[in-house]
Amino acid sequence: MNNNRLNLLSFTGKVRILHLTWIAFFISFFVWFNHAPLLIAIKESMGLTSQEIKTLLILNVALTIPARIIIGMLVDKFGPKRTYATLLSLGSVPCFMFALANTFEQLALARFLMGFIGAGFVIGIRMMGEWFPAKQVGVAEGIYGGWGNFGSAAAAMSLPLIALAFGGEDGWRYAVGLTGVIALIYAVIYFFSVTDTPKGSTYFKPKRIGAMEVTSKSDLYFYILMSIPMYATLLLLTWKLSPSGVHLLDGSTANIIYASITALFVYNVYKIYQINSEQLKEEVPEIHRYKFKQVAILDLAYMATFGSELAVVSMLPLFFYETFSETHGVTAIMAGLLASVFAFMNLIARPGGGLISDKYGRKKSLTIFLIGLVIGYFIMSQIDSSWSLILAVTVTMLCAFFVQAGEGAVFAMVPLIKRRMTGQIAGMVGAYGNVGAVLFLTVLSFVSPQIFFLTIAGFALFVLVAIQFIDEPKGHIAEILPDGTVEMIEVH
């Protein structure tokens, strides 16, 4: 059998790890988006306004920005097994909080805390990088990300029916609470079922934790520059929740949060400088260098791909309902099912993107997928009530294919930059996905869905240009073994 092919029907060796890990990611997404298909029922049950619903959507992705950075550091230090099991068990808590909430403020807090479980994605990226060689890592990351991402579609398809089965206006509470129970059970299963590396392999850890290591002074400044959007997005979110926005926070609380975020940014810059200043006193040997621009461009690409997917998956059920309820008789449950096709495409698109990237080249594949994404969102901006449902769903599926194939291509490159920092690199790239989601959902709160789709297309055009400056991974990554010898890891 061709060594580049995977027998997905096997449940042994690295394929077993792949299956167990994508299921962990699936559950984390199932939990993370357990509110989206139930928003209409929650809105009616709790008497929420449309603005409060939009606020919950933004809060759901906010904490994931710092969480992915933190989880990236933790997985590099403690390994995927312990990190994933801990995250899933802790992630069950806000599920129960949300299910038991009686006020908008309680809902908002639970939704904000729920964002932490969205960082689970980063953990599996390191796990796949450890278990799969370069010629298979793209498709392995694609299957992991794609099948795991399907958790949001599974939530959209199943949770309204589960809520209906429980019945009454509290049916949504039981559905959300059930997702927490599932996360708690699987945390235990995962911990006792996997290992961080194949037998005999070394789990390389960063020399220090707290910030990424860079290998040139210009990259140090570039790294600091690329950290700014993550904190700026948190400031934007705070503004959105302040008296200038939806007034969830009072003025003094908002000011305290502004100051805290600014202080956190200053501390982060200090840690970046502290961790890198010592090793940059002398020129880093060529064999150990990597270009930070690789990380920065992938940040932007994931912002356009996954950032837009997060935003679109959150708003699509309501968009289909409001667009087609009068002209086509679409109900709330039907809207959720129709919208689920966007996330449904993850089953084939993201693995397909990784496979194409493995076979035909990382840069070329990512370029093609971004072109398709731009065209797809432009066409989606034209959808209105005069369209047939079949045409609207077909366009949505085609757009989703390019979006998610692009995600697969991005993470086909991430493990090929610097092995010992794969978690941190994946954390930063993943965080940029959430930066995109917050920014796009903030735009949506001010404009029509049509302008929202056009905004994403416009940003993706900019990213398309940036991708042309990325370097195709080639040669080997050098990592130092505990005994001081150098191991060369193939990246093409």
Secondary structure, 3 states (H helix, E strand, C coil): CCCCCCCCCCCCHHHHHHHHHHHHHHHHHHHHCCCHHHHHHHHHHHCCCHHHHHHHHHHHHHCHHHHHHHHHHHHHHHCHHHHHHHHHHHHHHHHHHHHHCCCHHHHHHHHHHHHHHHHHHHHHHHHHHHHCCHHHHHHHHHHHHHHHHHHHHHHHHHHHHHHHHHCCCCHHHHHHHHHHHHHHHHHHHHHCCCCCCCCCCCCCCCCCCCCCCCCCHHHHHHHHHHHHHHHHHHHHHHHHHCCCCCCCCCHHHHHHHHHHHHHHHHHHHHHHHHHHHCCCCCCCCHHHCCCHHHHHHHHHHHHHHHHHHHHHHHHHHHHHHHHHHHHHCCCHHHHHHHHHHHHHCHHHHHHHHHHHHHHHCHHHHHHHHHHHHHHHHHHHCCCCCCCCHHHHHHHHHHHHHHHHHHHHHHHHHHHHCCHHHHHHHHHHHHHHHHHHHHHHHHHHCCCCHHHHHHHHHHHHHHHHHHHCCCCCCCCEEEEECCCCCEEEEECC
